[in-house]
């Protein structure tokens, strides 16, 4: 496993819609100062060049605070600490081959079967939900807490409540 449970204690997912008059960099730094233990850069609206630049800047910032940065398929290009992949994204095996054995791979799991399959395929942690309401993903469907608990009990890797 390439991540500790402690690193997953307070998992922040970026959301540009909440920036107000601040930059994403400023808000992420506030979150890091506030105790965030892992940052996932989620960006759906920037073009690739701007996203790559932002990713590199946030990677440097996160590393200053000794916090991992998780990103999407740009993880290898910017040397991020890992990737979080959804059920419709690349296969875990392909992500591991692309990134290497030392990078973090998180996987979205909405069912017990998905959770077990992701663990068997080599995921380091699971993100399950949406357990709480979210604005970072418009199509997120609520998950019952009983199902979340069953997913947690079905695997040995850490599971974070997302959403």
C-alpha positions, 0 to 999 in steps of 0.5 A: 500500500502506497498510502497510510490511513493517516494520510486519508484522514482529511481528504480535500477535493478541489472545487473551483466554484467555491473560490470567491475572490481567491485563487485555487492556490490560496484556497488549497494553501489554507486547507493545508494550513488547516490540516488537510492530509491529502489533496485531489485536484479535480478540474473539469473546465481548464484546458490541458496546458492550464491544468498541467500548470496548475497541477505543477504549482499545487504539487509543489505547494502540497509537497511543501506541507508534506501532503500528497497530491492526487490528480487525473491522467496527468499524474505521470506527466507532472509527477504527482503522487497518484491518481484517483480513477473512476469506474469508467476511467482506465483499468487499475492495472494500466494505471499501475503500469503507467505510474509505477509501483510507488504511486498512489492509486485510488478507485471509486467504488459504489458497490461491494463488488466494485470494492472487492475487484478494486482491492484485488486489482491493486488499488491503494484506497477506495472512495465511496459515495456520495455519502455527503452532498457535493458540488464537485460532481454534478451527477453524484448519486447519494449512497446509504450509510449502510452500504458505505459500511458494508463496503468498508467491511468488505475490504482491507484497504482504506475507504474514504467517504466521498461526495 
